[in-house]
Amino acid sequence: MLESLTWMAPQENITEFIDGYIAHWPRVQGWPGQYYGLSWDPPAMAHATTPQELAENLAADAEFRTLQLGTWLNRPDVELITAAVEAITPPPYRQDIELLIQGIQLAAQLQRRDGWKSVAFATVSTALVGLLMMSSKN
């Protein structure tokens, strides 16, 4: 039972999700401008969004939530998230890798916070039902 509550997706699943999620983001393609910062390089997503905005979008994504990177019983695994992001091929720009790592960590923390809220709500609800049942017997 406890194992099912602490399950977290393996790195391959996380990498696959992220790769699909950022499919439209610019990536390192190996052409000369990419390495020398010439003016025709497409801008990195890190210039258009913040880690917090990314985290909110991820936290609202149903597929992201199934990865269970942050549940009420487990904290986000920074090393796992970093490895999953860095395994994307071709990789996004370096600043986008950093954006993804920060955004995913924040989204996992949001997911964990929501899990704790659910646990607290369930505990309070159970206690209230118990009190109501006890008072109705008197």
TAFEN-V823723 format. One line per field, one symbol per residue. phi: phi as a letter, one per 30 degrees, with the letter a starting at -180 (. if undefined). psi: psi as a letter, one per 40 degrees, with the letter a starting at -180 (. if undefined). burial: b if it has 9 or more other C-alpha atoms within 8 Angstrom, else e. Layout:
phi=???
psi=???
burial=???
This chain:
phi=.ddddcebddedddddddeddcecddbdcjdeeddciddddddddddcbceddddddddddddddddhdbcdcbdecdddddddddddbdddeeddddeddddddddddddddddddddddddddddddddddddddd
psi=dddddehiiidddddddddddfdeiiiheeiddddefidehiiideeeiidddddddddehddddedfehieeiihhddddddddeehhiiiidddddddddddddddddddddddddddddddddddddddddddd.
burial=eeeeebeebebebbbebbbeeeeeebebeeeebbeeeeeeeeebbbeeebbebbbbebbeeeebbebbbbbbebbbeeeebbbbbeebeebbbeebbebbbbbbbbbbbbbbbbbbeebeeeeeeeeeeeeeeeeeee
